[in-house]
Amino acid sequence: MYSSKFLETAKRIIRENPEVFEALEEYDRTRKLRKVSYRERINFTIDSSLLSQFKNYCRDKNINMSRLIEKHMKEEIRG
């Protein structure tokens, strides 16, 4: 009973995070562990006043601007 639940959980995790297991397979072959999640620099334009306020807000709250933007992007996508 316990082993079947464990197996189901393992299969679900592999299905939900294939990139992690691909990285581990690559490590087995090469003995080098690549990054699972890459970050990419982007450029876009926004209101300069808003940017200034956002920078000040993040600095005052000790929040990483990129992480906060990512969080809101994910929330927007999920709906």
Secondary structure as the mmCIF struct_conf table of DSSP 4:
data_model
#
loop_
_struct_conf.conf_type_id
_struct_conf.id
_struct_conf.beg_label_comp_id
_struct_conf.beg_label_asym_id
_struct_conf.beg_label_seq_id
_struct_conf.end_label_comp_id
_struct_conf.end_label_asym_id
_struct_conf.end_label_seq_id
HELX_RH_AL_P HELX_RH_AL_P1 TYR A 2 GLU A 16
HELX_RH_AL_P HELX_RH_AL_P2 PRO A 18 THR A 30
BEND BEND1 ARG A 31 ARG A 31
HELX_LH_PP_P HELX_LH_PP_P1 LEU A 33 LYS A 35
BEND BEND2 VAL A 36 SER A 37
HELX_RH_AL_P HELX_RH_AL_P3 SER A 48 LYS A 61
TURN_TY1_P TURN_TY1_P1 ASN A 62 ASN A 62
HELX_RH_AL_P HELX_RH_AL_P4 MET A 65 ARG A 78
#
